[in-house]
């Protein structure tokens, strides 16, 4: 079972129980109206998945920039002050 299924199951079960307790609904022509309950929102799930993927990619890019900057500073420091070692 996937985590999202485990998280949504209690909501789904409650929704089904609520609908089962409702009396039978009929439209103006006497046809039975069927009510279904679904807690999933596929469009929202896709949007969140794509957005979180973009955020992770941006974090990686930011980390690469920070590492590059730190290495450049360290190398420039070694060039301008030869023979000194950092204790950090």
Secondary structure, DSSP 4 states (H G I P E B T S, - for coil): --HHHHHHHHHHHHHHHHHHTSPPEE-TTSPEEP-------HHHHHHHHHHHHHHHHHHHHHHHHHHHHHHHHHHHHHHHTTT-----
